[in-house]
Amino acid sequence: MNSGSFVPAWWLRNAHLQTLWGKLVRKLPPAPLEREVWMAPDGEHLEIHRLKVPGSTSRLILLHGLEGSVRSHYAQGILWQAHRRRWNADLLIFRTCGKTESRTPRMYHSGETTDVAWVVDKIVSEDPSARLGLVGVSLGGNVLLKFLGERGSSLPTQVRAAAAISVPFDLEKSSRFIDSGFSRLYQWHFLRTLRRKAHAKLDQFPHLADRERVQSAGTMFEYDDAMTAPVHGFRDAADYYAKSSSLHFIKSIAVPTLLLSAVDDPFLPPPVLDEVKARAAGNPHIEVEFHPRGGHVGFIAGSNPLHPIYYAEERAADFVSQFIA
């Protein structure tokens, strides 16, 4: 699929319709995955869902979004892209997002890259002939870009390319933006499950955070200030956002990387994308593709509502295919 060829479906011209269609309407059969559980260095059990194609040296590693899972429609869509191209694929389920019982005080967050780094290194060690493409969606895209920037030119040579879809590049501005207008619906949805997971974690480790502050958090900023920041060693939410926003790591990325976003993304104020463009301009490894419309992890095209085209998934797979197929 060619860069710049996205035209929003005529029945989904609104950003929120683009954003909600996949979750509310899309139906996909499960990709043929095998579930594995790996023990991380700190003793946590990490859930990995693997697509295995004997003899293939092309491999995709996928990072999901906030409160995502193997059931997320976009994750299944990207895994089916890999399946059709006969690639191996690995979906890392972030801590507390899968079926494995969490054993450690840590959870996942937008800047948590140690698990990704460990999984990439483990896959490289078990399959040194692999050509790896990495794809991150939303929060997973922020994690991916931060990881790539942290590693810079010291990435394993097996990592050939990456694609990041609908990234909240500036976490503080994203957090403030989602607390306005219709986007508050998304915030309410996330907070409902995040608070439940936080209480379960505080049942295990009561002194991690103030339970009452967590329960009363009515915005993402308040939740991150009450839970995410103290659990993971940040001074407060502002410190967490400042240190974890992928915007600050774009200049250091040293592999071909596609940034695919929409100006009407209801999770991010449009001026942030201008700043991303400015920072990416000096990095020859970055390809910026920002469309006026597309919503958040939407990018649904086509002329027939019964047969929509999921542009972001095809575009990301086509991009990394240039380097791993």
Residue, then its C-alpha position, 0 to 999 in steps of 0.5 A: m500500500n502506497s504512502g499517502s493513499f489513505v482516503p477515509a471510508w465515506w461512512l466513517r468521516n468522523a474521527h470518533l467513528q473511525t476510532l470506535w468502529g474496530k472495537l464495536v463493529r469489527k469481527l475477526p477470527p482469532a489468528p492461529l497463535e500459540r501462547e507461551v509464558w516467559m519468566a522475565p529477569d525479575g521473576e514476572h511471567l510475561e505472556i507471549h502469543r506467537l505465530k510460527v511459520p517453519g522456515s521463515t526468517s521474517r519476524l514481526i514483534l507487536l506491542h499493543g495499546l493501553e489496556g489492550s490484549v491478544r483480543s484487540h481487533y488491531a492486534q489480530g488484524i496485524l497478526w493476520q497481516a503477518h500470517r498472510r505474508r508467512w512471517n513469524a510474529d510475536l505479540l508481547i502482552f504487557r504486565t497485568c494485561g494478560k491471563t498470567e498472574s502478576r507477581t511483582p510490584r511493577m505494572y506497565h506504562s507508556g515508558e516501560t521499555t525493559d520488558v520489550a528490550w528483554v524480549v527482543d534480545k531473547i528472540v534474537s538469541e533464539d533466532p539469530s538469522a531472523r529479520l525483525g520488524l517491530v510494530g507498536v500501536s498507541l501506547g505500544g507505539n510510544v514504548l516502541l519509539k522510546f526503546l528504539g531511541e534509547r538503543g540508538s545504533s546499538l540495536p541488534t542488527q536483526v532489527r531492520a525496521a519499525a512502524a508506530i501507529s497513533v502514538p501519543f508522542d507527548l504524554e502530558k498533552s495527550s493526558r490533558f486532551i483526553d479530558s475534554g469533550f467526547s474524548r472523556l468517554y475514552q478516558w472513563h473506559f480506561l480508568r474503569t479497568l486501570r483502577r480495578k487492576a491498581h486495586a488488585k496490585l495494592d492487595q498484593f503490595p499495599h504500600l505501593a500507593d495511596r488506595e484512596r487517591v487511586q480510587s478517587a482519580g477522575t482523570m488520566f493525569e490524576y491516576d498517573d499521579a496517584m498510581t503510575a508515578p509512585v509505583h515506578g519511581f517517578r516524582d509525580a505524573a509530570d515527571y513520568y510524562a516528561k521522562s516517558s514521552s517518545l517525542h524526546f527520543i525520535k532524534s536518536i532512532a537509527v532504523p527505518t521507522l514509519l510514524l503513522s498518525a491522524v491530525d484528528d486523533p481524539f487522543l492528541p492535540p494536533p500541534v503535537l504532530d507539528e513538533v514531531k515533524a520538526r524533530a523528525a526532519g533531521n533524522p533520515h531514518i524517520e518517515v512521517e505520514f500524518h493524515p488529516r483524518g483517521g481517528h485513533v488507530g482507525f484509518i478505515a478506508g473502502s467504498n463498501p461497509l461490508h468490506p472495509i480496508y484497514y489501511a494502518e495495518e496494511r501500511a505498517a506491514d508493507f513498510v516493514s516488509q521492505f526490510i524483512a521480507 
